[in-house]
Amino acid sequence: MGVISSTTNGIDEESTKVKAVVYAARQGNWDSVFSILKTYPHLVNAIPEDRRWGVLHQAVWWNKQDILKKLLCMPACDSRVQTKETTSEIGETSACTPQEVAQKYKYTDMEKLLEQHSIKLTTEEELEDLPTFHYQNSDVQLKGLGLLRITLASYRQTLCPFTINKHKSLAGVMEDIFRHIDTEENWTTVKTKICDSLYTVCKPAVTVLKATKTKQEFYSKIVNVYTNEGTQLYMYLNTALRRQEEKAYTPTAKDLGLGPYILMFHLLLMHWKKLVPERGITYRRMLVKDSDCRRYQKGTQFIWMSFVSSSVDLAKAEPFPTCAATGEHKMTFIIDNRNPSRWRPRNIENHAQYVERERVYPAGGEFLVTDRTENDGTTEIRLKLLDRGLASS
């Protein structure tokens, strides 16, 4: 995965590059753009905190068909990237893809190129068809949570304007970030930037977050919109996190748009004192494919890359109807959280949309399969939560 890792090394340099590549595109300095993208191809879809358009949008604005073709040939390029909420010389251009910008400028040839490219991209359904867990192995620590790392680079000034201790793990740096955000001086700026970025993915959630008046209300609504089935935010962000398992991982435009929200939700689960860790047993039900079910064998250690919802009440441990894993094999997870662990699931009952006695695990927790049984057509998996996870070292 190269420069996309769970360490903090290189965040400063990458922060400089993500700003430079979009600024160079805005200025029409395409030699500089491709020089940066040669080393940092995953930044082609990024829109940093102080910009509203991405590299592809700028190529359309300059009406540079040769440049556009070259960008679209990059494997990492996502032509579905949307602008943030904004207006321009041609009027309202909020949430516009490059193709829609081309339509507004009547650049017909560029519009056709972008349409052809977007048709070939991976569909949402294909993105959802991912394994539910990642086997623990020696290189997971180097590969994991790349999306959060890119988010830190893209929103460096807002999220961590202080000097990053290069000897700290990403988890240690994130604790420092929460302390920075958790002040009356900074939380409103963070809210604005999260809403800016999330606007390209989930406008209903943005409406809820924008209406918050206090820091505690903002924190509460960050949790609440995650549990709101109607927005499908839950599905989007967990798909984004699970995609990090891919060998040639590069974030999609939607992944990057979700990045600041994912980071904030993770910080709250790990550090907000109003979310109390659960020390008992929790339950989770899933519908998965047979091939996925077979991976959960006794003795297996694995990582759930995404946030994981569970309940202390088995009767309420149902997946969201519209956001469940695909498949026909019924599974029930019985999870022992008695082992001291920073990844214990947090009690979000007071902030959730529904009364489900819900407990949510932070992203990247590690588990051990202690038993596996078949019970009346359902596979029961007993898990033990471990005190290790991505970004913990």
C-alpha positions as CSV (number, residue, x, y, z in Angstrom):
1,M,0.0,0.0,0.0
2,G,3.1,2.2,0.1
3,V,2.5,5.7,1.4
4,I,-1.0,4.8,2.6
5,S,-0.3,3.3,6.0
6,S,-1.4,3.5,9.7
7,T,1.8,5.2,10.7
8,T,2.1,9.0,11.1
9,N,5.2,9.2,9.0
10,G,4.7,11.4,6.0
11,I,1.4,13.1,7.0
12,D,3.1,16.5,6.9
13,E,4.5,15.9,3.4
14,E,1.3,14.4,2.1
15,S,-0.7,17.4,3.5
16,T,1.6,19.7,1.5
17,K,1.1,17.6,-1.6
18,V,-2.7,17.3,-1.5
19,K,-2.9,21.1,-1.3
20,A,-0.3,21.6,-4.0
21,V,-1.9,19.2,-6.5
22,V,-5.3,20.9,-6.4
23,Y,-3.8,24.4,-6.4
24,A,-1.6,23.5,-9.4
25,A,-4.7,22.2,-11.3
26,R,-6.5,25.4,-10.4
27,Q,-3.6,27.4,-11.9
28,G,-3.4,25.1,-15.0
29,N,0.1,23.9,-14.1
30,W,-0.4,20.4,-15.3
31,D,3.3,19.4,-15.2
32,S,3.2,20.0,-11.5
33,V,0.0,18.1,-11.2
34,F,1.3,14.9,-12.8
35,S,4.6,15.2,-11.1
36,I,2.8,15.0,-7.7
37,L,0.3,12.3,-8.9
38,K,3.2,10.1,-10.1
39,T,4.2,9.6,-6.4
40,Y,0.8,10.1,-4.8
41,P,-1.7,8.7,-7.3
42,H,-4.3,8.3,-4.5
43,L,-4.6,12.1,-4.2
44,V,-6.2,12.4,-7.6
45,N,-9.7,12.4,-6.0
46,A,-8.9,14.5,-3.0
47,I,-10.4,17.9,-2.2
48,P,-8.5,19.4,0.7
49,E,-10.1,21.5,3.4
50,D,-9.6,24.9,1.7
51,R,-10.8,23.9,-1.7
52,R,-14.3,23.2,-3.3
53,W,-13.3,21.6,-6.6
54,G,-11.0,18.7,-7.3
55,V,-8.3,18.1,-10.0
56,L,-10.8,16.6,-12.5
57,H,-13.2,19.6,-12.1
58,Q,-10.3,21.9,-12.8
59,A,-9.3,20.0,-16.0
60,V,-12.9,20.5,-17.2
61,W,-12.8,24.2,-16.3
62,W,-9.6,24.7,-18.4
63,N,-11.3,22.7,-21.2
64,K,-8.2,20.5,-21.5
65,Q,-9.4,17.3,-23.2
66,D,-5.9,15.9,-23.4
67,I,-5.3,16.4,-19.7
68,L,-8.7,15.0,-18.9
69,K,-7.9,11.8,-20.9
70,K,-4.6,11.4,-19.1
71,L,-6.2,11.8,-15.7
72,L,-9.0,9.3,-16.6
73,C,-6.3,6.7,-17.5
74,M,-5.1,6.7,-13.9
75,P,-6.4,3.5,-12.1
76,A,-7.1,5.6,-9.0
77,C,-9.2,8.2,-10.8
78,D,-12.9,8.4,-9.8
79,S,-14.9,10.5,-12.2
80,R,-17.8,10.5,-9.8
81,V,-16.0,13.0,-7.5
82,Q,-18.4,15.8,-6.5
83,T,-17.7,19.4,-5.7
84,K,-18.4,20.7,-2.2
85,E,-21.2,23.2,-1.6
86,T,-20.3,26.2,-3.7
87,T,-21.3,28.6,-6.5
88,S,-19.1,29.7,-9.4
89,E,-19.1,31.9,-12.5
90,I,-21.8,29.6,-14.0
91,G,-24.0,29.7,-10.9
92,E,-24.8,26.8,-8.6
93,T,-22.2,24.1,-8.8
94,S,-22.7,22.3,-5.5
95,A,-22.3,18.5,-5.5
96,C,-21.4,18.5,-9.2
97,T,-19.4,15.7,-10.9
98,P,-16.9,16.7,-13.6
99,Q,-19.4,15.5,-16.1
100,E,-22.0,17.9,-14.7
101,V,-19.5,20.7,-14.8
102,A,-18.8,19.9,-18.5
103,Q,-22.6,20.0,-19.1
104,K,-22.9,23.5,-17.6
105,Y,-20.0,24.7,-19.8
106,K,-21.4,22.9,-22.8
107,Y,-18.1,21.0,-23.3
108,T,-19.8,18.1,-25.2
109,D,-16.7,16.0,-26.0
110,M,-15.5,16.2,-22.4
111,E,-18.9,15.3,-21.1
112,K,-18.9,12.1,-23.3
113,L,-15.5,11.1,-22.1
114,L,-16.5,11.4,-18.5
115,E,-19.8,9.5,-19.1
116,Q,-17.9,6.6,-20.7
117,H,-15.5,6.5,-17.8
118,S,-18.1,6.6,-15.1
119,I,-20.0,3.7,-16.6
120,K,-16.9,1.5,-16.2
121,L,-16.3,2.3,-12.6
122,T,-17.1,-0.2,-9.8
123,T,-20.7,0.0,-8.8
124,E,-22.0,0.5,-5.2
125,E,-23.3,-3.1,-5.2
126,E,-19.8,-4.4,-6.1
127,L,-18.2,-2.3,-3.4
128,E,-20.5,-3.7,-0.8
129,D,-19.6,-7.3,-1.8
130,L,-16.5,-7.4,0.5
131,P,-15.3,-9.8,3.1
132,T,-16.7,-9.0,6.6
133,F,-13.3,-9.2,8.3
134,H,-9.5,-9.0,7.7
135,Y,-7.3,-11.9,8.8
136,Q,-4.7,-10.7,11.4
137,N,-1.2,-11.0,10.1
138,S,2.1,-9.2,10.3
139,D,1.5,-6.5,7.8
140,V,-2.0,-5.4,9.0
141,Q,-0.5,-2.7,11.2
142,L,1.2,-1.2,8.1
143,K,-1.8,-1.3,5.9
144,G,-4.7,-0.4,8.1
145,L,-6.8,2.7,8.4
146,G,-5.3,4.4,5.3
147,L,-8.4,6.4,4.9
148,L,-8.0,8.1,8.2
149,R,-4.4,8.9,7.5
150,I,-5.3,10.6,4.1
151,T,-8.1,12.5,5.9
152,L,-5.5,13.8,8.4
153,A,-3.3,15.0,5.5
154,S,-6.2,16.6,3.7
155,Y,-7.6,18.4,6.8
156,R,-4.3,19.0,8.6
157,Q,-4.9,22.6,9.6
158,T,-8.4,21.9,11.0
159,L,-7.8,18.6,12.7
160,C,-4.1,18.7,13.8
161,P,-2.4,22.1,13.4
162,F,0.1,21.1,16.1
163,T,3.4,19.4,15.5
164,I,2.9,15.7,15.1
165,N,5.2,13.5,17.2
166,K,6.6,11.1,14.6
167,H,7.4,8.5,17.3
168,K,3.7,8.2,18.3
169,S,1.3,5.7,16.8
170,L,-1.7,6.9,14.8
171,A,-3.8,6.0,17.9
172,G,-1.7,8.3,20.0
173,V,-1.9,11.1,17.5
174,M,-5.7,10.7,17.3
175,E,-6.0,11.1,21.1
176,D,-4.1,14.4,20.7
177,I,-6.5,15.4,17.9
178,F,-9.5,14.8,20.1
179,R,-8.1,17.0,22.8
180,H,-7.6,19.7,20.2
181,I,-11.1,19.4,18.8
182,D,-12.7,19.1,22.3
183,T,-12.5,22.8,23.0
184,E,-15.0,25.6,22.6
185,E,-12.6,27.4,20.3
186,N,-12.2,24.5,17.8
187,W,-15.3,22.3,17.6
188,T,-17.3,24.7,15.4
189,T,-14.6,24.8,12.8
190,V,-14.4,21.0,12.8
191,K,-18.2,20.8,12.4
192,T,-18.0,23.1,9.3
193,K,-15.3,21.1,7.7
194,I,-17.1,17.8,8.3
195,C,-20.3,19.2,6.8
196,D,-18.4,20.5,3.8
197,S,-16.9,17.1,3.1
198,L,-20.0,15.0,3.9
199,Y,-22.2,17.2,1.7
200,T,-20.8,15.3,-1.3
201,V,-22.1,12.0,0.1
202,C,-25.0,12.4,2.5
203,K,-26.9,15.7,2.5
204,P,-29.6,14.6,5.0
205,A,-26.9,13.9,7.6
206,V,-25.3,17.3,6.9
207,T,-28.7,19.1,7.5
208,V,-28.9,17.4,11.0
209,L,-25.3,18.3,11.9
210,K,-25.5,21.9,10.7
211,A,-28.5,22.5,13.0
212,T,-26.5,21.7,16.2
213,K,-25.8,24.6,18.5
214,T,-23.5,23.2,21.2
215,K,-20.5,20.9,21.2
216,Q,-22.3,18.2,23.1
217,E,-25.3,18.4,20.7
218,F,-22.9,18.1,17.8
219,Y,-21.2,15.1,19.3
220,S,-24.6,13.5,20.0
221,K,-25.8,14.0,16.4
222,I,-22.5,12.6,15.0
223,V,-23.6,9.3,16.7
224,N,-27.3,9.7,15.9
225,V,-26.9,10.1,12.1
226,Y,-24.8,6.9,12.1
227,T,-27.8,5.0,13.4
228,N,-30.4,6.6,11.1
229,E,-31.2,3.9,8.6
230,G,-32.9,6.3,6.2
231,T,-29.7,8.1,5.4
232,Q,-27.7,4.9,4.6
233,L,-24.7,6.7,6.1
234,Y,-24.0,3.5,8.0
235,M,-23.6,1.5,4.8
236,Y,-21.5,4.1,3.0
237,L,-18.9,4.5,5.8
238,N,-18.5,0.8,6.7
239,T,-18.1,0.0,3.0
240,A,-15.4,2.7,2.8
241,L,-13.6,1.2,5.8
242,R,-13.9,-2.4,4.6
243,R,-12.4,-1.5,1.2
244,Q,-9.1,-0.8,2.9
245,E,-8.5,-4.6,2.8
246,E,-8.0,-4.4,-1.0
247,K,-4.4,-5.1,-2.1
248,A,-4.2,-2.1,-4.4
249,Y,-6.3,0.1,-2.2
250,T,-7.0,3.6,-3.3
251,P,-9.9,5.6,-1.8
252,T,-12.9,6.5,-4.0
253,A,-14.2,10.0,-4.1
254,K,-17.1,8.9,-1.8
255,D,-14.6,7.4,0.7
256,L,-12.7,10.7,0.9
257,G,-15.9,12.6,1.4
258,L,-16.7,10.4,4.3
259,G,-13.2,10.7,5.8
260,P,-13.7,13.6,8.2
261,Y,-17.0,12.2,9.5
262,I,-15.5,8.7,10.0
263,L,-12.5,10.2,11.9
264,M,-14.9,12.2,14.2
265,F,-17.1,9.2,14.9
266,H,-14.1,7.0,15.7
267,L,-12.7,9.7,18.0
268,L,-15.9,9.9,19.9
269,L,-16.1,6.1,20.3
270,M,-12.6,6.1,21.6
271,H,-12.5,9.2,23.7
272,W,-15.9,10.8,24.5
273,K,-16.6,10.0,28.1
274,K,-20.4,10.1,27.6
275,L,-20.1,6.8,25.6
276,V,-19.4,4.2,28.3
277,P,-17.6,1.0,27.4
278,E,-19.6,-2.2,27.6
279,R,-17.9,-4.8,29.8
280,G,-20.3,-7.7,29.4
281,I,-21.7,-9.8,26.5
282,T,-23.0,-8.3,23.2
283,Y,-24.8,-9.9,20.3
284,R,-24.7,-9.3,16.6
285,R,-26.7,-11.0,13.8
286,M,-25.6,-11.0,10.1
287,L,-26.7,-12.5,6.8
288,V,-23.5,-13.5,4.9
289,K,-22.4,-15.6,2.0
290,D,-21.4,-19.2,2.8
291,S,-17.8,-18.5,1.7
292,D,-17.7,-15.6,4.2
293,C,-19.2,-17.7,7.0
294,R,-16.6,-20.4,6.6
295,R,-13.8,-18.0,7.4
296,Y,-15.0,-17.7,11.0
297,Q,-13.3,-20.9,12.4
298,K,-12.3,-21.6,16.0
299,G,-8.9,-20.2,16.8
300,T,-9.0,-17.6,14.0
301,Q,-7.9,-14.0,15.0
302,F,-9.3,-11.3,12.8
303,I,-10.0,-7.6,12.6
304,W,-13.3,-5.9,11.8
305,M,-12.1,-3.0,9.8
306,S,-15.5,-1.2,10.0
307,F,-17.6,0.1,12.9
308,V,-19.6,-2.8,14.3
309,S,-23.0,-2.5,15.8
310,S,-24.2,-4.9,18.4
311,S,-26.7,-5.1,21.3
312,V,-26.8,-6.4,24.8
313,D,-30.2,-7.7,24.0
314,L,-30.2,-10.7,21.6
315,A,-33.8,-10.0,20.5
316,K,-32.7,-6.5,19.3
317,A,-29.4,-7.6,17.6
318,E,-30.8,-7.2,14.1
319,P,-28.9,-5.7,11.2
320,F,-30.4,-2.6,9.5
321,P,-32.8,-4.1,6.8
322,T,-31.4,-1.9,4.1
323,C,-27.8,-2.0,5.2
324,A,-27.1,-5.6,6.0
325,A,-24.3,-7.7,4.6
326,T,-25.4,-9.6,1.5
327,G,-26.0,-13.4,1.7
328,E,-28.4,-16.0,2.9
329,H,-26.4,-17.7,5.7
330,K,-27.7,-16.7,9.2
331,M,-25.0,-15.9,11.7
332,T,-25.2,-14.9,15.4
333,F,-22.1,-13.5,17.1
334,I,-21.8,-13.8,20.9
335,I,-19.1,-11.4,21.9
336,D,-17.2,-11.5,25.3
337,N,-16.0,-8.0,26.2
338,R,-14.8,-8.8,29.7
339,N,-11.1,-8.7,28.6
340,P,-9.8,-5.1,29.3
341,S,-9.6,-3.5,25.8
342,R,-9.6,0.0,24.4
343,W,-11.9,-1.5,21.6
344,R,-14.8,-2.3,24.0
345,P,-18.1,-1.4,22.3
346,R,-19.6,1.9,23.5
347,N,-23.1,2.4,24.8
348,I,-24.8,4.8,22.4
349,E,-28.4,4.3,23.6
350,N,-28.9,7.9,24.7
351,H,-27.9,9.2,21.2
352,A,-29.2,6.5,18.8
353,Q,-32.2,6.9,16.4
354,Y,-33.8,3.6,17.6
355,V,-34.2,1.9,20.9
356,E,-32.0,-1.2,20.3
357,R,-29.7,-1.1,23.4
358,E,-27.0,-0.6,20.9
359,R,-23.2,-0.9,21.5
360,V,-20.8,0.1,18.7
361,Y,-17.2,-1.1,18.4
362,P,-14.6,1.4,17.2
363,A,-13.2,0.6,13.7
364,G,-10.2,-1.8,13.7
365,G,-10.9,-4.0,16.7
366,E,-9.3,-7.4,16.9
367,F,-11.2,-10.6,17.9
368,L,-10.6,-14.3,18.6
369,V,-13.0,-17.0,17.6
370,T,-13.4,-19.2,20.7
371,D,-16.2,-21.5,19.5
372,R,-18.4,-22.3,16.5
373,T,-21.7,-24.2,16.6
374,E,-24.7,-24.8,14.4
375,N,-28.1,-24.2,16.0
376,D,-31.4,-24.6,14.1
377,G,-30.1,-23.2,10.8
378,T,-28.0,-20.5,12.3
379,T,-24.2,-20.5,12.8
380,E,-23.3,-19.3,16.3
381,I,-19.8,-17.8,16.6
382,R,-18.4,-17.0,20.0
383,L,-15.8,-14.2,20.0
384,K,-13.4,-12.8,22.5
385,L,-12.5,-9.1,22.2
386,L,-8.7,-8.6,22.3
387,D,-6.7,-5.6,23.5
388,R,-5.2,-5.0,20.1
389,G,-6.4,-3.4,16.9
390,L,-5.4,-1.3,14.0
391,A,-3.4,1.8,14.8
392,S,-2.8,0.6,18.4
393,S,0.9,0.2,18.3
